[in-house]
C-alpha cells in the first residue's frame, strides 16, 4: 500500500504536505493578482484608501501600473524588505519586466544625490557609484539570492492614486529562476518601515492584508478602513531598539514573542529564549515575504518534542535517521494514501504581548514542491501561517493587529477578487 510521508523542517514550526510527504517544518479599489530603530512617523498620511486583491502561491503578488504611459507589473508583497524593485532587462528566466526606455517619466538617480547618500542608510548593503556615476544598489536575501541595478524614480499608479517620483531599483542582474510562477513576477514591493519602502513613500499610516486558506486569493488594503463585519483585532506593540545591533533589523515589523502552546500545554521555556540578546539575535519579525515560520534552535527543539509527544499513537513516525528532506525537514510521518483525512492534530499557538496566532487544520499542513535552506538568527512569522488571519500594520500607532477571519469571505464582502 502506498503511503504519504510527513516530515519536520529544522527551523520552522508547522506540518507541511508535499506530494506524497507531510512535514512539520523546522521562513480606492484595485484588482490585483497575488521580510528597529524608533519607528519613524509617516509624513503627510493620505486619506485615500486603496483595496487590492492579490494572488498567493509560494509568494504573495499584487499587480500595479508603473511609468508613462503605464506598464502593468506584478510585484511580490514583502513586509520584510525595504526597497521596491523591478526587473528592467528581459532574460530567458524572467518573462515579466519593466521597460524604462518606453517611459517618459523614468529618471536615474546620480550617486551624488542625497537620496543615494542618505535615504539608502537602512539597506543591508550600502549604495555605491557605478561607472556612469549613477546610484548602484545591491540587495541580498536570506535564501542566498541577490539582485543589483540602478536606483531610479518613476510614476507609480494604484487605481486613481498616482505617485510621481517614486524611488525604486531598476534591476538588471541577479535573481533568475526556472519557476513558472516567479518568471511571471516583475519585481518586489518592499513594505517595511524604512524610508524607501512602498508604504512610507506612498504616505499610508496603515495597511492590512488577509490571505485566504481556501483558494489562491487575498486582499490588501492601504489606509484606514472601517469594516463592521470584521471581528475586533488584538494588538501587539512593535519592538523598538534605540541603538544599532549587528543582528537586529531596526526597520522590520518586530513584535515580542512570549511563548508557544501545543494544544493546551505551554512550552516550559524561559522568557530569555524569546528576547533579543546583546547582538540583537532573537528578534521576532512578521514577514509576508517568507513562506514558513522559523524558530531558533532551543525553541524549535521544545516544540518538536512536544508535538511528537502529543501525536504519539495518532501519526506514525518515519524511522529513517538518514532521511532529511531538502536538508531541512528532520521529523517525518507516514500516513496511508487511502486515508482521506488526517486525524485531529494539536493546535499550535504563538503567544505575543497582547495577542496570539493559533494554527490548526489546513494551516498546519502544506503541500511542498521544494524547500529553501539557510540559517537564521531571528524568529520569522511567515505568510503560510498568516492564512485566514486579518493582519493590520498600524504605523501611526506602532503596533500590529491580528484577528482570525475567513479571507475568501473578506474578499467577497469588499467586492474584489483576482
C-alpha positions in Angstrom: 0.0 0.0 0.0 1.4 3.4 -0.9 1.7 6.0 1.8 2.1 9.7 2.5 5.3 10.9 4.1 5.3 13.6 6.8 8.4 15.5 7.9 9.6 18.3 10.1 11.7 21.3 8.8 14.7 22.1 11.0 13.8 25.7 11.9 10.2 26.2 11.1 7.1 25.4 13.0 4.3 23.6 11.4 3.3 20.4 9.5 3.5 20.5 5.7 2.2 18.2 2.9 4.4 17.9 -0.2 3.5 15.5 -2.9 3.5 12.2 -1.0 5.1 13.7 2.1 3.7 15.6 5.0 6.2 17.6 7.0 6.4 19.5 10.2 8.8 22.4 9.1 11.9 23.4 11.2 10.7 31.1 7.0 -9.9 53.3 -3.9 -10.2 49.7 -5.3 -7.6 47.9 -7.5 -7.9 44.4 -8.9 -4.5 42.7 -8.5 -3.4 39.1 -8.6 -1.4 37.8 -5.9 10.6 40.2 5.4 14.3 48.8 14.9 15.2 51.9 15.2 12.5 54.0 16.8 9.6 53.7 14.3 9.5 56.7 12.0 6.4 58.8 11.8 4.7 58.6 8.5 4.8 62.1 6.9 1.7 63.5 5.1 -0.5 60.5 5.5 -3.0 60.2 2.7 -6.7 59.8 3.5 -7.2 57.7 0.4 -7.9 54.0 0.8 -6.8 51.5 -1.8 -8.2 48.0 -1.9 -6.2 45.5 -3.9 -6.8 41.8 -4.5 -3.7 39.6 -4.6 -2.7 36.1 -5.6 -0.6 33.7 -3.5 1.3 30.6 -4.4 4.8 30.4 -3.0 4.7 34.2 -2.6 2.1 37.0 -2.4 1.8 39.0 -5.6 0.0 42.2 -6.5 -0.4 44.0 -9.8 0.2 47.7 -10.3 0.9 50.2 -13.1 4.3 51.9 -13.5 5.6 54.6 -15.9 4.2 57.0 -18.5 2.4 55.5 -20.3 1.7 53.0 -17.6 3.1 49.5 -17.9 1.4 46.6 -15.9 3.8 45.0 -13.4 3.4 42.2 -10.9 5.2 42.6 -7.6 5.8 40.3 -4.6 4.4 41.8 -1.4 7.3 41.7 1.2 6.9 43.2 4.6 10.5 42.0 5.4 12.2 44.2 2.7 12.6 47.9 2.2 13.5 48.7 -1.4 10.9 48.0 -4.1 12.5 46.9 -7.4 11.6 45.8 -10.9 13.4 43.6 -13.4 14.5 46.0 -16.2 16.1 43.5 -18.5 14.3 40.7 -20.2 16.1 37.3 -19.7 15.4 33.7 -20.5 14.3 33.1 -16.9 12.2 36.3 -16.5 9.1 36.8 -18.7 7.7 39.9 -17.0 9.9 43.0 -16.9 9.6 46.8 -16.9 11.0 48.7 -19.9 12.3 52.1 -18.7 13.1 53.2 -22.3 9.4 53.2 -23.0 8.5 55.6 -20.2 8.8 59.4 -20.3 8.7 59.7 -16.5 11.7 57.4 -15.8 14.8 59.0 -14.3 18.0 57.6 -12.9 19.5 58.9 -9.6 23.1 60.1 -9.5 25.3 58.8 -6.7 25.9 62.4 -5.5 22.2 62.7 -4.8 21.1 62.8 -1.1 18.7 60.0 -2.0 21.7 57.8 -2.7 23.9 59.0 0.1 21.3 59.4 2.9 18.0 57.6 2.2 19.6 54.3 1.5 21.1 54.1 5.0 18.8 51.3 6.1 19.6 49.0 3.2 21.6 45.9 4.2 24.3 46.7 1.6 25.4 50.4 1.2 24.7 52.1 -2.1 27.7 52.8 -4.4 28.6 54.5 -7.7 28.7 52.7 -11.0 30.9 53.5 -13.9 28.4 56.2 -15.1 28.3 57.8 -11.6 24.7 56.5 -11.1 23.5 55.2 -7.7 24.1 51.5 -7.7 22.2 49.2 -5.3 22.6 45.5 -4.4 20.1 43.5 -2.4 20.7 40.1 -0.8 18.2 37.8 0.8 18.2 35.0 3.4 17.9 32.3 0.7 21.3 33.5 -0.6 19.9 35.1 -3.7 20.8 38.6 -4.7 20.0 41.3 -7.3 21.5 44.6 -8.3 20.9 47.5 -10.5 20.3 51.3 -10.6 18.3 53.5 -8.2 15.7 55.4 -10.2 12.4 57.3 -9.9 9.2 56.6 -11.7 5.4 57.3 -11.6 3.5 54.6 -9.6 -0.2 54.2 -10.1 -2.9 52.4 -8.0 -6.4 52.9 -9.2 -7.0 56.7 -9.2 -3.9 57.3 -7.0 -0.8 58.4 -8.8 2.6 58.9 -7.1 5.3 60.6 -9.3 8.9 60.4 -8.3 8.6 57.0 -6.6 12.1 55.7 -5.8 12.8 52.1 -6.8 15.5 49.8 -8.0 15.7 49.2 -11.8 17.5 45.8 -11.6 19.4 44.4 -14.5 21.2 41.4 -13.0 20.7 38.7 -10.3 17.8 36.5 -9.2 16.9 34.2 -12.0 14.5 31.3 -11.6 13.1 28.4 -13.5 9.8 28.6 -11.6 6.8 29.5 -13.9 5.3 31.4 -11.0 8.4 33.5 -10.3 9.1 34.1 -14.0 5.8 36.0 -14.3 6.8 38.3 -11.4 8.2 41.7 -12.5 9.7 42.6 -9.1 9.2 43.1 -5.4 7.2 45.6 -3.3 9.2 46.4 -0.1 6.9 47.1 2.7 8.9 47.5 5.9 9.5 50.7 8.0 12.4 52.0 6.0 12.4 55.5 4.4 12.4 54.0 0.9 9.7 51.4 1.5 6.5 51.4 -0.6 4.2 52.2 2.3 6.5 55.0 3.6 6.8 56.6 0.2 3.1 56.4 -0.6 2.4 58.0 2.8 -0.1 55.5 4.2 -0.3 55.4 8.0 -1.7 51.9 8.0 -2.1 48.8 5.8 -3.8 45.4 6.1 -4.0 42.2 4.3 -5.8 38.9 4.6 -4.6 35.6 2.9 -7.2 33.0 2.0 -6.6 29.4 3.1 -9.3 28.1 0.7 -8.0 29.4 -2.6 -5.2 31.4 -4.0 -6.7 34.8 -3.3 -6.3 37.6 -0.8 -7.0 41.3 -0.2 -4.6 44.1 0.5 -5.8 47.4 1.9 -3.7 50.6 2.1 -5.0 53.2 4.5 -7.6 53.1 7.3 -10.9 51.5 6.6 -13.8 50.7 9.0 -15.3 47.2 8.4 -18.3 46.5 10.5 -18.2 42.8 9.7 -14.6 42.3 10.9 -14.0 40.9 14.4 -12.1 43.2 16.8 -8.3 43.0 16.4 -5.9 42.1 19.2 -2.8 44.3 19.0 0.8 43.7 20.0 3.3 46.7 20.0 6.2 46.9 17.7 9.5 46.3 19.4 11.9 49.3 19.2 15.7 49.3 19.5 17.4 52.6 20.3 20.9 51.6 19.2 22.2 49.6 16.2 22.9 46.0 16.8 24.5 43.6 14.2 21.7 41.1 14.1 18.7 43.3 14.8 16.7 44.7 11.8 15.5 48.1 13.0 13.1 48.7 10.1 11.4 45.3 10.4 8.0 44.7 11.9 9.4 43.3 15.1 7.0 42.0 17.8 7.6 40.3 21.1 7.0 36.5 21.1 6.4 35.4 24.7 5.7 31.7 24.4 4.3 28.8 22.4 1.5 26.4 23.3 0.9 23.0 21.8 -2.7 22.1 22.4 -3.4 23.4 25.9 0.3 22.9 27.1 2.5 25.9 27.4 6.1 25.0 26.5 8.3 25.2 29.5 10.9 27.8 28.2 12.5 30.7 29.9 11.4 34.2 28.7 15.1 34.9 27.8 14.8 32.5 24.9 12.4 34.9 23.2 14.3 38.2 23.9 17.0 39.5 21.5 20.5 39.1 23.0 23.3 41.7 23.1 23.9 41.2 19.4 20.2 41.6 18.5 19.8 38.0 17.5 16.5 36.6 18.5 14.0 39.3 17.4 10.6 38.2 16.1 9.6 39.6 12.7 6.3 39.4 10.8 7.4 38.7 7.2 5.0 38.3 4.3 8.0 37.6 2.0 8.9 34.4 3.8 6.6 31.4 3.3 7.0 29.5 6.5 7.6 30.3 10.2 11.1 29.9 11.6 12.2 29.3 15.1 15.7 29.4 16.7 17.2 26.2 18.0 16.1 25.6 21.6 12.6 26.8 21.0 12.2 24.7 17.9 13.5 21.6 19.7 11.0 22.1 22.6 8.1 22.5 20.1 9.3 19.5 18.1 9.5 17.2 21.1 6.1 18.3 22.5 4.4 17.9 19.1 5.9 14.4 18.9 4.6 13.5 22.3 1.1 14.8 21.6 0.9 13.0 18.2 2.2 9.6 19.5 -0.3 7.0 18.6 -2.0 9.4 16.1 0.7 9.6 13.5 3.3 7.0 12.6 6.9 8.4 12.6 9.2 7.6 9.7 12.0 5.7 11.3 14.9 6.6 8.9 17.7 8.6 10.6 19.3 9.2 7.1 16.2 11.0 5.7 16.4 14.8 5.9 14.2 16.3 3.2 15.9 19.2 1.4 18.4 19.3 4.2 15.8 20.9 6.4 13.0 18.6 7.5 14.0 16.2 10.2 10.8 14.7 11.5 8.7 12.7 9.2 5.4 10.8 9.5 3.9 8.1 7.3 0.2 8.1 6.5 -1.6 5.7 4.2 -2.5 7.3 0.8 -6.0 5.8 1.1 -6.8 7.9 4.1 -9.0 10.8 3.1 -8.5 13.0 6.2 -5.7 13.4 8.7 -6.5 12.8 12.4 -7.2 15.8 14.6 -3.9 17.4 15.4 -3.0 19.7 18.4 -3.3 23.4 17.8 0.0 25.4 17.9 -0.4 28.9 19.3 2.2 31.7 19.1 1.7 34.0 22.1 2.7 37.7 21.7 2.4 40.6 24.1 -1.4 41.3 24.0 -2.2 38.9 21.1 -1.8 35.4 19.7 -2.0 33.4 16.5 -3.3 29.9 16.6 -2.6 27.5 13.8 -4.6 24.3 13.2 -6.3 22.2 10.5 -5.3 23.1 6.9 -3.0 25.9 8.1 -0.9 23.3 9.9 -0.4 21.4 6.7 1.1 22.4 3.4 1.9 20.7 0.1 5.5 21.5 -0.7 7.2 21.1 -4.0 10.6 22.2 -2.6 12.1 23.9 0.4 14.6 26.7 1.0 17.6 26.0 3.2 19.6 28.5 5.3 20.5 29.5 8.8 18.8 32.4 10.5 19.3 34.5 13.7 15.7 35.5 14.2 12.2 34.2 14.7 10.2 34.8 11.5 6.4 34.5 11.2 5.9 33.6 7.6 2.8 34.1 5.4 1.7 30.5 5.3 0.8 30.7 9.0 -0.9 34.0 8.5 -3.6 32.4 6.4 -7.2 33.3 7.4 -5.8 35.9 9.8 -6.6 39.6 9.2 -3.2 41.3 9.6 -3.0 45.0 10.3 0.2 47.1 10.3 -0.6 50.3 12.1 2.5 52.5 11.5 1.0 55.6 13.2 0.5 53.8 16.5 3.5 51.4 16.1 1.5 48.2 16.5 0.5 45.0 14.6 -3.1 43.6 14.9 -4.5 40.1 14.3 -7.9 38.5 14.2 -9.0 35.3 12.7 -11.3 35.7 9.7 -12.2 33.7 6.5 -10.2 35.8 4.0 -12.2 34.5 1.0 -15.3 35.9 2.6 -13.5 39.2 3.2 -12.7 39.5 -0.5 -16.4 38.9 -1.4 -17.6 41.5 1.2 -15.1 44.0 -0.2 -16.3 43.2 -3.7 -12.9 42.5 -5.1 -11.1 39.4 -6.4 -8.3 38.2 -8.6 
